[in-house]
Amino acid sequence: MSKYLNYLITLAIFMSVLGAYSVPSWSTSTSADFGTLILPLKNAPGGQVILKDNVANHNHHFKAYIEKSAVSVWKGAKVAAIVLDYETGGSGTFKVLYFLTLKDNHWVPKAWTDLGDRTKIRYLSLYRHGKIFVGMIRHRKNDPKCCPSLRELRVFDVTEKSLRSSGSYDVDLFPDEVSCDVASLGTTASLELIPAVSFSPHAKGHKRAIPTHVGLIENGKYVLMRIVNVKNYVDLWFQEHDPTINIAINRLKLALNKDVSTLSAPFDILPPRPGINDFAIFIKKIPFKNGIGIGFVGRVVKDLSCVDKKQLKFFYMGLDNKQKYLVTFSKKIAISEKVPSELWICKGGVAGLQEQLRKIKQKFLELGYDAVSKDLSKIYKFISTLEIKDN
């Protein structure tokens, strides 16, 4: 056990868990029905477009429909964002972003902005109060009109009279390029595109940003899973003159090629910043549809104190077959009462922790993991359905 302590001291990495920062509530793309909706549009006949069941009646060569929509509640008021797709008879297909509010059971457009000709809209979200996220592929300077190639997440601030562009982030992977069976977790969750964000004010150390990534959001608040571009993630840490992340990624690559019987804690916990798992109750290789990772139950601490039942989480870290994306998953697990409460008490010190871990592992082996926590079987099933469809 002393080697674990030396390992921790050598790396000098502070405690962190996968949910190190909080994520504000948001609403992603939906298929909401807006009933009869009247939108101002200067290129439409009469200067407006009337939609019923999200589609406009065709007028000569004019066609229009709602391509994407998202509905949420901001400060007690119901609001929506929609992307209107329209054609006027030529080769162009134009996109407009609208912000709507609900008044007397009718949706009223409050602000709008053009998104361009033949851009591809891949994601739409109402994020926080006053911000709209649009994931899109738009044209670079030399792109032909048919084939935009710049993948980005654009941020719009909602003002009283307009939608003001306030920033953009490069995007490697959109949520629609990831598939998984969220229902198998037995929770309300959705895949979201998370922009580069800094750590929580409660996190220790410097507040670095992590790259734009896809996350599985539970109940609009907690991040269960992240899929991060490995190169961008490693480059970020090198910019901070900290090579530990590259060491951790390489250790994970080596571990994926080893027999699990040869593996033991500690493990690097990734992302958003390196932490160290000081023990693992079990280690198991769990494949997903185009990759494989290592799952284990443990905790992240910066010392070797006795184990508290509430500290235990399931951790998963994997790589797709091309080793382009890092997949991480973290979820607290409910430990069954079949595990005696006295196993979670020890007298302290390295010897006390060693004895406690020995008893805990033995009890898990006697009962079987599923008997100890039914959550684990759900997590295994969920991971097995995961697939990254990198375009």
CORMOZI-V909617 format. One record per residue. N is the residue number from 1. SS is DSSP state (a for helix, b for strand, c for the rest). PHI is phi in whole degrees, 0 to 359 (* if undefined). D_FIRST is the distance of its C-alpha to the first C-alpha in whole Angstrom. Layout:
((N & SS & PHI & D_FIRST) (N & SS & PHI & D_FIRST))
//
This chain:
((1 & c & * & 0) (2 & a & 298 & 4) (3 & a & 294 & 5) (4 & a & 295 & 5) (5 & a & 297 & 7) (6 & a & 297 & 9) (7 & a & 299 & 10) (8 & a & 294 & 11) (9 & a & 294 & 13) (10 & a & 299 & 15) (11 & a & 285 & 16) (12 & c & 51 & 17) (13 & c & 253 & 18) (14 & c & 287 & 19) (15 & c & 298 & 18) (16 & c & 203 & 21) (17 & c & 238 & 22) (18 & c & 295 & 24) (19 & c & 266 & 27) (20 & c & 291 & 27) (21 & c & 235 & 30) (22 & c & 271 & 33) (23 & c & 244 & 36) (24 & c & 297 & 39) (25 & c & 296 & 42) (26 & b & 206 & 44) (27 & b & 231 & 46) (28 & b & 261 & 46) (29 & c & 304 & 49) (30 & b & 228 & 51) (31 & c & 246 & 54) (32 & c & 296 & 56) (33 & c & 259 & 60) (34 & c & 263 & 61) (35 & c & 63 & 65) (36 & b & 271 & 68) (37 & b & 233 & 66) (38 & b & 249 & 68) (39 & b & 238 & 67) (40 & b & 289 & 69) (41 & c & 204 & 69) (42 & c & 297 & 71) (43 & c & 272 & 72) (44 & c & 270 & 72) (45 & a & 304 & 76) (46 & a & 79 & 77) (47 & a & 78 & 74) (48 & b & 207 & 72) (49 & b & 237 & 70) (50 & b & 251 & 70) (51 & b & 247 & 67) (52 & b & 233 & 68) (53 & c & 56 & 65) (54 & c & 73 & 63) (55 & b & 229 & 66) (56 & b & 270 & 69) (57 & c & 293 & 72) (58 & c & 294 & 73) (59 & b & 230 & 76) (60 & c & 57 & 78) (61 & c & 264 & 75) (62 & b & 276 & 72) (63 & b & 225 & 69) (64 & b & 203 & 66) (65 & b & 203 & 63) (66 & b & 275 & 60) (67 & b & 279 & 57) (68 & b & 218 & 54) (69 & b & 210 & 54) (70 & b & 215 & 51) (71 & b & 236 & 52) (72 & b & 206 & 50) (73 & b & 238 & 51) (74 & b & 245 & 51) (75 & c & 50 & 52) (76 & c & 84 & 53) (77 & b & 253 & 56) (78 & b & 280 & 55) (79 & b & 228 & 55) (80 & b & 211 & 55) (81 & b & 236 & 55) (82 & b & 225 & 56) (83 & b & 247 & 57) (84 & b & 268 & 61) (85 & b & 252 & 62) (86 & b & 219 & 65) (87 & b & 232 & 68) (88 & c & 242 & 71) (89 & c & 112 & 73) (90 & c & 266 & 72) (91 & c & 275 & 69) (92 & c & 282 & 66) (93 & c & 232 & 64) (94 & b & 258 & 63) (95 & b & 237 & 60) (96 & b & 228 & 60) (97 & b & 264 & 58) (98 & b & 241 & 59) (99 & b & 248 & 58) (100 & b & 237 & 59) (101 & b & 236 & 59) (102 & b & 264 & 61) (103 & b & 226 & 64) (104 & c & 53 & 66) (105 & c & 67 & 64) (106 & b & 235 & 65) (107 & b & 277 & 63) (108 & b & 242 & 64) (109 & b & 288 & 63) (110 & b & 250 & 62) (111 & b & 200 & 61) (112 & b & 203 & 61) (113 & b & 204 & 60) (114 & b & 285 & 61) (115 & b & 248 & 58) (116 & b & 106 & 60) (117 & b & 259 & 62) (118 & c & 60 & 60) (119 & c & 285 & 57) (120 & b & 251 & 54) (121 & b & 264 & 52) (122 & b & 246 & 49) (123 & b & 199 & 48) (124 & b & 215 & 49) (125 & b & 210 & 47) (126 & b & 268 & 48) (127 & b & 245 & 45) (128 & c & 59 & 45) (129 & c & 274 & 49) (130 & c & 95 & 51) (131 & b & 227 & 49) (132 & b & 237 & 50) (133 & b & 254 & 47) (134 & b & 235 & 49) (135 & b & 270 & 47) (136 & b & 211 & 50) (137 & b & 242 & 51) (138 & b & 239 & 54) (139 & c & 276 & 56) (140 & c & 280 & 55) (141 & c & 302 & 58) (142 & c & 255 & 59) (143 & c & 289 & 58) (144 & c & 292 & 61) (145 & c & 302 & 62) (146 & c & 288 & 61) (147 & c & 224 & 57) (148 & c & 293 & 55) (149 & c & 223 & 52) (150 & b & 273 & 50) (151 & b & 268 & 47) (152 & b & 207 & 46) (153 & b & 251 & 46) (154 & b & 261 & 49) (155 & b & 248 & 48) (156 & b & 239 & 52) (157 & b & 270 & 52) (158 & b & 272 & 55) (159 & c & 251 & 57) (160 & c & 296 & 61) (161 & c & 234 & 63) (162 & c & 205 & 60) (163 & b & 251 & 57) (164 & b & 255 & 56) (165 & b & 294 & 54) (166 & b & 238 & 51) (167 & b & 156 & 48) (168 & b & 210 & 47) (169 & b & 229 & 44) (170 & b & 293 & 43) (171 & c & 236 & 42) (172 & c & 267 & 40) (173 & c & 219 & 40) (174 & c & 265 & 42) (175 & a & 303 & 41) (176 & a & 286 & 44) (177 & a & 262 & 42) (178 & b & 234 & 40) (179 & b & 234 & 40) (180 & c & 196 & 38) (181 & c & 262 & 39) (182 & a & 296 & 38) (183 & a & 300 & 40) (184 & a & 294 & 37) (185 & a & 280 & 34) (186 & c & 70 & 37) (187 & c & 219 & 37) (188 & c & 271 & 39) (189 & b & 210 & 38) (190 & b & 210 & 40) (191 & b & 276 & 39) (192 & b & 230 & 40) (193 & b & 266 & 40) (194 & b & 256 & 38) (195 & c & 289 & 39) (196 & c & 300 & 37) (197 & b & 230 & 36) (198 & b & 274 & 34) (199 & c & 290 & 31) (200 & c & 301 & 31) (201 & c & 301 & 32) (202 & c & 276 & 29) (203 & c & 288 & 27) (204 & c & 273 & 25) (205 & c & 86 & 26) (206 & c & 290 & 29) (207 & c & 265 & 31) (208 & c & 274 & 31) (209 & b & 262 & 33) (210 & b & 257 & 32) (211 & c & 296 & 35) (212 & c & 305 & 37) (213 & b & 206 & 36) (214 & b & 270 & 36) (215 & b & 230 & 34) (216 & b & 265 & 35) (217 & b & 259 & 36) (218 & b & 262 & 36) (219 & c & 52 & 39) (220 & c & 68 & 39) (221 & c & 222 & 36) (222 & b & 255 & 33) (223 & b & 271 & 32) (224 & b & 270 & 30) (225 & b & 223 & 30) (226 & b & 228 & 31) (227 & b & 236 & 32) (228 & b & 239 & 32) (229 & b & 294 & 34) (230 & a & 298 & 31) (231 & a & 299 & 33) (232 & a & 297 & 34) (233 & a & 294 & 31) (234 & a & 293 & 30) (235 & a & 302 & 33) (236 & a & 302 & 32) (237 & a & 288 & 29) (238 & a & 292 & 31) (239 & a & 297 & 34) (240 & c & 270 & 31) (241 & c & 58 & 30) (242 & c & 231 & 26) (243 & c & 275 & 25) (244 & a & 298 & 22) (245 & a & 295 & 24) (246 & a & 295 & 25) (247 & a & 299 & 22) (248 & a & 295 & 20) (249 & a & 297 & 23) (250 & a & 296 & 23) (251 & a & 295 & 20) (252 & a & 295 & 21) (253 & a & 301 & 24) (254 & a & 293 & 22) (255 & a & 297 & 20) (256 & a & 293 & 23) (257 & c & 262 & 25) (258 & c & 257 & 22) (259 & c & 290 & 21) (260 & a & 299 & 19) (261 & a & 293 & 18) (262 & a & 266 & 16) (263 & c & 263 & 15) (264 & c & 207 & 11) (265 & c & 295 & 10) (266 & c & 274 & 10) (267 & b & 240 & 14) (268 & b & 285 & 16) (269 & b & 257 & 19) (270 & c & 226 & 22) (271 & c & 278 & 25) (272 & c & 273 & 26) (273 & c & 219 & 24) (274 & c & 299 & 20) (275 & b & 231 & 18) (276 & b & 236 & 14) (277 & b & 277 & 13) (278 & b & 267 & 9) (279 & b & 199 & 10) (280 & b & 222 & 13) (281 & b & 289 & 15) (282 & b & 211 & 17) (283 & b & 230 & 18) (284 & b & 212 & 21) (285 & b & 277 & 24) (286 & b & 233 & 27) (287 & b & 279 & 30) (288 & b & 244 & 32) (289 & c & 297 & 36) (290 & c & 224 & 36) (291 & b & 182 & 32) (292 & b & 208 & 28) (293 & b & 212 & 25) (294 & b & 246 & 22) (295 & b & 246 & 21) (296 & b & 201 & 18) (297 & b & 258 & 18) (298 & b & 189 & 15) (299 & b & 213 & 15) (300 & b & 243 & 16) (301 & c & 220 & 14) (302 & c & 248 & 14) (303 & c & 214 & 11) (304 & c & 245 & 9) (305 & c & 289 & 12) (306 & c & 297 & 13) (307 & c & 279 & 14) (308 & c & 257 & 18) (309 & a & 309 & 20) (310 & a & 286 & 22) (311 & a & 280 & 19) (312 & c & 290 & 19) (313 & b & 225 & 21) (314 & b & 268 & 22) (315 & b & 242 & 21) (316 & b & 221 & 23) (317 & b & 223 & 23) (318 & b & 214 & 26) (319 & b & 228 & 29) (320 & b & 289 & 32) (321 & c & 299 & 34) (322 & c & 272 & 35) (323 & c & 56 & 32) (324 & c & 268 & 34) (325 & b & 240 & 32) (326 & b & 262 & 29) (327 & b & 249 & 29) (328 & b & 233 & 26) (329 & b & 215 & 26) (330 & b & 213 & 25) (331 & b & 206 & 26) (332 & b & 295 & 25) (333 & c & 241 & 25) (334 & c & 271 & 27) (335 & c & 273 & 25) (336 & c & 296 & 27) (337 & c & 292 & 28) (338 & c & 295 & 27) (339 & c & 271 & 24) (340 & c & 304 & 24) (341 & a & 297 & 23) (342 & a & 293 & 22) (343 & a & 291 & 19) (344 & a & 262 & 18) (345 & c & 236 & 18) (346 & c & 217 & 15) (347 & c & 277 & 16) (348 & c & 94 & 13) (349 & a & 80 & 10) (350 & a & 297 & 7) (351 & a & 295 & 8) (352 & a & 294 & 11) (353 & a & 293 & 9) (354 & a & 301 & 7) (355 & a & 292 & 11) (356 & a & 297 & 13) (357 & a & 297 & 11) (358 & a & 299 & 12) (359 & a & 291 & 16) (360 & a & 297 & 16) (361 & a & 299 & 16) (362 & a & 296 & 18) (363 & a & 293 & 20) (364 & a & 298 & 20) (365 & a & 293 & 21) (366 & a & 294 & 24) (367 & a & 272 & 26) (368 & c & 88 & 25) (369 & a & 297 & 24) (370 & a & 294 & 28) (371 & a & 290 & 28) (372 & a & 286 & 25) (373 & c & 211 & 27) (374 & a & 293 & 30) (375 & a & 302 & 29) (376 & a & 296 & 27) (377 & a & 294 & 30) (378 & a & 294 & 32) (379 & a & 295 & 29) (380 & a & 303 & 29) (381 & a & 297 & 33) (382 & a & 298 & 33) (383 & a & 300 & 31) (384 & a & 295 & 33) (385 & a & 272 & 36) (386 & c & 293 & 35) (387 & b & 215 & 37) (388 & b & 258 & 38) (389 & c & 255 & 41) (390 & c & 290 & 41) (391 & c & 269 & 45))
//
